[in-house]
């Protein structure tokens, strides 16, 4: 979630603070560097690493994505553009040309699997078990992606909009906003079992949220699997896109810096940003502040500003437990 609090045009190059160290922060820094040449940008990240919810690890020579796992070139054209900017190599995640096996396991058994060596058989098993909900979800996914592609085409062509409601109303995206995935898909007769076992698992892996998340987000995830371009992932690790983008901008990154408040500057224009770094409190003045981190986990105060972090775009985040199995079996199923 990006929030531009103020953007001033002082005589001197502006100072811009970007709160968050994920792909939103890196994308913001990259685009601002082109629109505000000479601007001094500082990224504040409370963890000791860049990437945000993008993170990967290597296990026995296999790359495992633990956050945002993949992107779709049709539905994520801006991410595709950034990947080309840094020259990152990508590989497909699912058929055709599957790069790795894909499983959903609920702790007691395997719910869904797509294996490189059994693509057709596994697809047949999925449609056999979840035929009706799979079809109903696919219809909703196609409706959503069709509207999204039309809207993205308008934006790419330079069409401007005065408000978010205008943008959502152009091609019918409004009917997928303001409602959670569970409600929308229930209305389309999608079963609770499919919602909890499949849709929730996919949205948790990608967005750390279950079926209570917005329908817009959930259908974005599902559409990744059903569009003209199948999902892809960076060969070296998706979180490295953040690092490489920041290297292409005039930006400094302060890792381990926890921002605690953003307030109007006491004198003159701009904002005062308070943070702690290595247990030492500090404060700096900036002409603009961009929030590129979820309000729910940022624990920020906004004294004197008309912003309520407890109600603005409130979303529920959940923890995800990852178990890496390189050999052996899950409940008797050989791996």
Beta strands, then each sheet from edge to edge (+ up, - down):
strand 1: 3-4
strand 2: 15-19
strand 3: 40-45
strand 4: 56-59
strand 5: 62-65
strand 6: 90-92
strand 7: 102-105
strand 8: 110-114
strand 9: 232-234
strand 10: 251-255
strand 11: 257-264
strand 12: 271-277
strand 13: 280-286
strand 14: 288-291
strand 15: 329-330
strand 16: 333-334
sheet 1: 1+ 14- 2- 3- 10-
sheet 2: 4+ 5-
sheet 3: 6+ 9-
sheet 4: 7+ 8-
sheet 5: 11+ 12- 13+
sheet 6: 15+ 16-
end
